[in-house]
């Protein structure tokens, strides 16, 4: 076991498990839906509507049966991985069982309609008002519950120690995310070419302007080290959790660094979701595609950006009808946000490689020593490689015959998408549990939040608005 543990790291295990789930999803192309039984958490108002199987192929399954099967499958898969890592399998299973059901309960609670329903869903649930946070509110609940346990129930936290592996969970989720983005990118290829081109141009600023400015502010004015500044710059300026984790791996930061940045990203994403769509309705209702692109550039989590785009879509279409009587086709404003966000996500792998090369060549290089490609490859996060591979495979397959293949691709990611969501909620719960605020404050949590506030509200939102205006000004959705 010790010999196996020497070559198998959590990073490589995350790659293997992510690709395993991806391979199971790919069986849909052979007509086999082997993950459709996984449990889906719906937006709900009554408990009987809360759970269901992921796909219609298993509609005979009850929601509870899907939940139990999902728990057994995930526990067995992860326990096997922990065994090869040299961990205590028995202790892992016991602690993971508790973590799984608490995390899932948080996710389900976040999908309660009053919390999750967006404005276009109010009629469906017979509601006059809802917070509109989407199911991603469950991530916030999981984080808060985890923080409570980690800071006020240290005995419970200690018992859960063997399964407190937030980095492994998020890395598996990111490998799966690549496949989902591959399918969505094919959909984007069929959209108006001008919107695609404008979206591709717009994301350049996230890497060349945002990242540089956040890194400079963190180093110059808040005196953070390079180890802290790089993941913080990626998390705030690019794509939140995924970018922070990838950057942390590329520069070999301590695990606590991307974990702290990730927790801040989730909190600030919710704040942005509650503010920006309504600001867009007020000031950009006559520039709807600018508003959509702004959501994709300003809101850092994937689900948060797309959900913000959907909220903005509904709000601006309603405002336009009231002011002018013009009825836009729905979905185009959301599409602008989604397209920009997809392009940002696609470049995470490239950016991680660039940072690994920079750190090897200029920062971690000893005097007189020349870094070789092998040095860069050794520090390149393997899970990012999985993310790129799953993205390209799904993009190439689905783009060959979009009409038929995209449908099969969407069926494939319906099952794997459930596990991505589960691994995300596990990540945020376990991040909370390991977040001892006394220690984190000593590490600089308060200063991290200050950097986030200064950069987000000082220039990221406004530069994003300017770039969105530059590329999407005058572009209107089709009239219904």
C-alpha positions in Angstrom: 0.0 0.0 0.0 2.8 2.4 0.8 4.2 1.9 -2.7 0.9 2.7 -4.3 0.5 5.7 -2.1 3.9 7.1 -3.3 2.6 7.5 -6.9 -1.1 8.1 -6.3 -1.8 11.6 -4.9 -5.2 13.2 -4.3 -4.8 15.2 -7.5 -4.3 12.0 -9.6 -7.1 10.2 -7.7 -9.4 13.1 -8.5 -8.5 12.8 -12.2 -9.1 9.0 -12.2 -12.4 9.2 -10.4 -13.6 12.1 -12.5 -12.7 10.3 -15.7 -14.4 7.1 -14.4 -17.7 9.1 -13.9 -17.2 10.7 -17.3 -16.7 7.2 -18.9 -20.0 6.0 -17.3 -21.8 9.0 -18.7 -20.3 8.4 -22.2 -22.1 5.0 -22.3 -25.2 7.1 -23.2 -23.7 7.2 -26.7 -24.1 3.4 -26.8 -27.7 3.6 -25.6 -26.9 2.8 -22.0 -28.0 5.3 -19.3 -26.1 4.0 -16.3 -26.1 7.1 -14.2 -29.7 8.2 -14.7 -30.7 6.7 -11.3 -28.7 9.3 -9.4 -30.7 11.7 -7.2 -31.8 15.0 -8.6 -32.7 17.8 -6.2 -35.6 19.9 -7.7 -36.9 23.3 -6.8 -39.7 22.3 -4.4 -42.5 23.5 -2.2 -43.7 20.1 -0.9 -41.4 17.3 0.1 -42.8 14.8 -2.4 -41.5 17.0 -5.2 -38.0 17.5 -3.8 -36.2 14.4 -5.1 -36.3 12.5 -8.3 -34.0 10.4 -10.6 -31.7 12.4 -12.9 -33.3 11.2 -16.1 -36.6 9.9 -17.3 -35.2 6.5 -18.0 -35.5 5.7 -14.3 -38.9 7.4 -13.7 -40.0 4.3 -11.8 -37.4 5.0 -9.1 -38.6 7.0 -6.1 -36.6 10.0 -5.0 -35.6 8.2 -1.8 -34.4 5.1 -3.7 -32.3 7.4 -5.9 -30.8 9.1 -2.9 -29.8 5.7 -1.2 -28.3 4.4 -4.5 -26.3 7.6 -4.9 -25.0 7.4 -1.4 -23.9 3.8 -1.8 -22.3 4.4 -5.1 -20.3 7.5 -4.0 -19.3 5.9 -0.7 -18.0 2.8 -2.5 -16.1 4.8 -5.2 -14.5 7.2 -2.8 -13.7 4.5 -0.2 -11.8 2.5 -2.9 -9.8 5.7 -3.7 -9.0 6.3 -0.1 -7.8 2.7 0.3 -5.3 3.2 -2.5 -4.2 6.5 -0.9 -3.4 4.6 2.2 -6.2 6.1 4.3 -8.4 4.4 7.0 -11.3 3.1 4.9 -13.5 2.2 7.9 -13.1 5.7 9.5 -13.7 7.3 6.1 -17.0 5.5 5.5 -18.3 6.4 8.9 -17.4 10.1 8.6 -18.3 10.3 4.9 -21.8 9.0 5.7 -22.4 11.9 8.1 -20.9 14.4 5.7 -22.9 13.2 2.7 -26.3 13.4 4.4 -25.7 16.7 6.1 -24.4 18.2 2.8 -27.3 16.8 0.8 -29.8 18.1 3.3 -28.2 21.6 2.9 -28.4 21.3 -0.9 -32.1 20.3 -0.7 -32.8 23.1 1.7 -31.2 25.6 -0.7 -33.6 24.3 -3.4 -36.7 25.3 -1.5 -38.8 27.5 -3.9 -38.9 30.6 -1.6 -35.1 30.6 -1.7 -34.3 29.2 -5.1 -37.1 30.2 -7.5 -36.1 32.8 -10.1 -38.7 35.5 -11.2 -39.7 33.5 -14.3 -40.6 30.5 -12.0 -42.8 32.3 -9.5 -46.0 31.4 -11.3 -45.1 27.7 -11.5 -44.8 27.5 -7.7 -47.7 29.9 -6.9 -45.4 32.4 -5.3 -45.5 36.2 -5.4 -41.9 36.6 -4.2 -38.8 34.5 -3.9 -35.1 35.2 -3.2 -34.2 33.9 -6.6 -30.8 32.4 -5.6 -31.3 29.1 -7.5 -30.3 25.7 -6.1 -26.8 27.1 -5.6 -28.1 28.6 -2.3 -27.5 25.1 -1.0 -23.8 25.7 -1.3 -24.0 28.7 1.0 -26.1 26.8 3.5 -23.6 23.9 3.4 -20.7 26.4 4.0 -22.5 28.0 7.0 -23.4 24.7 8.6 -19.8 23.5 8.1 -18.4 26.7 9.6 -20.7 26.2 12.6 -19.5 22.7 13.2 -15.9 23.5 12.6 -15.9 26.4 15.1 -18.4 25.4 17.7 -18.4 21.6 17.7 -14.7 20.7 17.6 -15.4 17.2 18.8 -17.7 16.5 15.8 -15.2 18.1 13.5 -12.5 15.7 14.7 -14.7 12.7 14.2 -15.2 13.7 10.6 -11.5 14.3 9.9 -10.9 11.3 7.6 -13.5 12.5 5.1 -12.7 16.2 5.2 -11.1 16.3 1.8 -12.5 19.5 0.1 -9.7 19.7 -2.5 -10.3 16.1 -3.7 -14.1 16.7 -4.0 -13.8 20.0 -6.0 -11.2 18.5 -8.3 -13.4 15.6 -9.2 -16.2 18.1 -9.8 -14.1 20.2 -12.1 -13.1 17.1 -14.3 -16.8 16.4 -14.8 -17.5 20.1 -15.4 -15.4 19.9 -18.6 -17.8 17.5 -20.2 -20.8 19.7 -19.4 -19.1 22.8 -20.9 -18.2 20.8 -24.0 -21.9 20.1 -24.7 -22.9 23.7 -23.9 -20.2 25.0 -26.2 -21.7 23.0 -29.1 -25.0 24.8 -28.4 -23.1 28.1 -28.5 -21.5 27.2 -31.9 -25.0 27.3 -33.4 -25.8 30.7 -32.1 -25.4 34.0 -33.8 -21.7 34.2 -34.9 -21.4 37.9 -33.9 -22.4 37.1 -30.3 -19.8 34.3 -30.1 -17.1 36.5 -31.5 -17.9 39.3 -29.2 -18.0 37.0 -26.2 -14.6 35.5 -27.1 -13.1 39.0 -27.4 -14.7 40.1 -24.1 -13.1 37.3 -22.0 -9.6 38.5 -22.8 -10.0 41.3 -20.2 -10.6 38.7 -17.5 -7.1 37.4 -18.0 -5.1 40.4 -19.1 -6.8 43.2 -17.1 -8.6 41.7 -14.1 -6.0 39.2 -13.1 -3.1 41.6 -13.3 -4.9 44.4 -11.4 -6.1 42.1 -8.6 -2.6 40.6 -8.2 -1.1 44.0 -8.1 -3.6 45.3 -5.5 -3.1 42.2 -3.3 0.7 42.5 -3.5 1.2 46.3 -3.4 -1.5 47.5 -1.0 -2.4 44.5 1.1 1.1 43.0 1.3 0.1 39.4 0.4 2.7 36.9 -0.7 2.8 35.5 -4.2 1.3 32.3 -2.8 -1.8 34.1 -1.7 -2.0 36.8 -4.4 -2.1 34.4 -7.4 -5.1 32.2 -6.3 -6.9 35.3 -5.0 -6.4 37.0 -8.4 -7.7 34.0 -10.2 -10.7 33.5 -7.9 -11.8 37.1 -8.0 -11.1 37.8 -11.6 -11.6 34.6 -13.6 -13.9 31.9 -12.5 -14.1 31.7 -8.7 -13.7 28.3 -7.2 -12.4 26.4 -10.2 -9.8 29.0 -11.1 -8.6 29.3 -7.5 -8.1 25.6 -7.1 -6.4 25.3 -10.5 -4.1 28.2 -9.7 -3.3 26.8 -6.2 -2.2 23.5 -7.8 -0.2 25.2 -10.5 1.9 27.3 -8.1 1.9 24.6 -5.4 0.4 26.8 -2.7 -0.7 25.3 0.6 -4.2 23.8 0.5 -5.6 26.4 2.9 -5.0 29.2 0.3 -7.4 28.1 -2.5 -9.9 26.8 0.1 -10.2 30.3 1.8 -10.5 32.0 -1.5 -13.2 29.5 -2.6 -15.3 30.2 0.5 -15.1 34.0 -0.2 -16.1 33.5 -3.8 -19.3 31.7 -2.9 -20.4 34.3 -0.4 -19.7 37.2 -2.8 -21.4 35.4 -5.7 -24.7 35.4 -3.7 -24.3 39.2 -3.0 -23.7 39.9 -6.7 -26.8 37.7 -7.6 -29.0 39.8 -5.3 -27.7 43.2 -6.6 -26.5 43.1 -10.3 -29.6 41.8 -12.1 -31.7 44.5 -10.6 -29.0 47.1 -11.4 -29.0 45.9 -15.0 -32.8 46.1 -15.2 -32.6 49.7 -13.9 -29.8 51.0 -16.1 -29.4 48.6 -19.0 -32.9 47.5 -20.0 -32.4 49.2 -23.4 -29.1 47.4 -23.9 -30.2 43.8 -23.1 -27.2 41.9 -24.5 -24.8 44.3 -22.7 -26.6 43.3 -19.5 -26.3 39.6 -20.2 -22.6 39.8 -21.0 -22.0 41.8 -17.8 -23.4 39.0 -15.7 -21.0 36.5 -17.3 -18.0 38.8 -16.7 -18.9 40.0 -13.2 -20.4 37.0 -11.4 -17.7 34.5 -10.7 -19.3 31.1 -10.1 -20.7 29.2 -13.2 -24.1 28.6 -11.8 -24.3 32.1 -10.3 -23.4 33.8 -13.5 -25.9 31.8 -15.6 -28.6 32.2 -12.9 -27.9 35.9 -12.9 -28.2 35.9 -16.6 -31.6 34.2 -16.4 -32.8 36.6 -13.7 -31.6 39.5 -15.8 -33.3 38.0 -18.9 -36.7 37.9 -17.1 -36.4 41.3 -15.5 -35.3 43.2 -18.6 -37.9 41.5 -20.9 -40.6 42.6 -18.4 -39.2 46.1 -18.2 -39.0 46.4 -22.0 -42.6 45.3 -22.5 -43.8 47.8 -19.8 -41.8 50.7 -21.3 -42.0 50.1 -25.1 -44.4 47.2 -25.7 -41.6 45.3 -27.5 -41.5 41.6 -26.6 -38.0 40.0 -26.9 -37.5 36.3 -27.4 -36.5 34.8 -24.1 -33.1 33.1 -23.6 -30.9 35.5 -25.6 -29.8 37.6 -22.6 -29.1 34.4 -20.7 -27.2 33.1 -23.7 -24.9 36.2 -23.7 -24.1 35.5 -20.1 -23.6 31.8 -20.7 -21.4 32.2 -23.8 -19.0 34.6 -22.0 -18.9 32.4 -19.0 -18.1 29.3 -21.1 -15.2 31.0 -22.8 -13.8 32.1 -19.5 -14.1 28.5 -18.2 -12.5 27.0 -21.2 -9.3 29.1 -20.7 -8.8 27.9 -17.1 -6.6 25.0 -18.2 -4.5 27.3 -20.4 -4.1 29.8 -17.6 -3.1 27.1 -15.1 -0.3 26.0 -17.5 0.8 29.6 -18.1 1.1 30.2 -14.3 2.9 26.9 -13.8 5.5 27.9 -16.4 5.8 31.4 -15.0 6.3 30.1 -11.4 8.9 27.5 -12.6 10.8 29.9 -14.7 10.8 33.2 -12.7 9.7 32.6 -9.2 10.7 29.2 -7.9 13.8 28.9 -10.1 17.1 28.9 -8.1 20.0 31.1 -9.3 21.8 29.5 -12.2 19.1 26.9 -12.7 17.0 26.5 -15.8 13.6 25.0 -15.5 12.7 22.3 -17.9 9.4 21.3 -19.3 9.3 18.3 -16.9 9.4 20.8 -14.0 6.4 22.6 -15.4 4.6 19.3 -16.1 5.2 18.0 -12.6 3.4 20.9 -11.0 0.6 21.2 -13.6 -2.6 20.0 -11.8 -3.7 16.7 -13.3 -7.3 17.4 -12.6 -7.1 20.4 -15.0 -5.8 18.0 -17.7 -9.0 15.9 -17.1 -11.1 19.0 -17.4 -9.6 19.8 -20.7 -9.8 16.3 -22.0 -13.5 15.8 -21.1 -14.3 19.2 -22.6 -12.6 18.4 -25.9 -14.0 14.9 -26.2 -17.6 16.1 -25.7 -17.1 19.1 -28.0 -15.7 17.0 -30.9 -18.2 14.2 -30.6 -21.3 16.5 -30.3 -20.1 18.9 -33.0 -19.9 16.1 -35.6 -23.7 15.7 -35.8 -25.1 18.4 -33.6 -28.8 17.5 -34.1 -28.4 13.9 -32.8 -25.2 14.0 -30.8 -26.0 17.0 -28.7 -29.1 15.3 -27.4 -27.1 12.2 -26.4 -24.5 14.5 -24.9 -27.1 16.2 -22.8 -28.3 12.8 -21.6 -24.7 11.9 -20.8 -24.1 15.0 -18.6 -27.6 14.7 -17.0 -26.2 11.9 -14.8 -22.6 13.2 -14.4 -24.0 16.7 -13.6 -25.7 15.4 -10.5 -22.4 14.1 -9.2 -20.7 17.4 -10.0 -23.3 19.2 -7.9 -22.9 16.7 -5.1 -19.2 17.1 -5.1 -19.6 20.9 -5.1 -21.8 20.8 -2.0 -19.5 18.3 -0.3 -16.7 20.8 -1.0 -18.4 23.7 0.6 -19.5 21.8 3.6 -16.1 20.4 4.3 -14.5 23.8 3.6 -16.7 25.2 6.3 -15.7 22.4 8.8 -12.0 22.9 8.2 -12.3 26.7 8.5 -11.2 27.4 12.0 -11.8 31.2 12.0 -9.3 31.8 14.8 -6.6 30.3 12.6 -7.9 31.7 9.4 -8.0 35.2 10.8 -4.4 34.8 11.7 -3.7 33.7 8.1 -5.4 36.9 6.9 -9.0 36.2 6.2 -10.1 39.7 7.0 -7.5 41.1 4.6 -8.7 38.6 1.9 -12.2 39.8 2.2 -11.0 43.4 2.0 -9.1 42.7 -1.2 -12.2 41.1 -2.6 -14.5 44.1 -1.8 -12.0 46.6 -3.1 -11.3 44.8 -6.3 -14.9 43.6 -7.0 -16.7 46.9 -6.3 -13.7 49.1 -7.1 -13.0 48.1 -10.7 -14.0 44.5 -11.7 -17.7 45.2 -12.0 -17.1 48.5 -13.8 -14.5 47.3 -16.2 -16.7 44.3 -16.9 -19.6 46.7 -17.7 -17.3 48.8 -20.0 -16.1 45.7 -21.9 -19.6 44.4 -22.2 -20.7 47.7 -23.6 -17.8 47.8 -26.0 -18.6 44.5 -27.6 -22.4 44.2 -27.2 -23.6 47.8 -27.5 -26.4 48.0 -30.0 -27.0 44.2 -30.2 -30.6 43.3 -29.6 -32.3 40.0 -29.1 -34.8 38.9 -31.8 -38.4 40.1 -31.2 -40.9 37.4 -30.4 
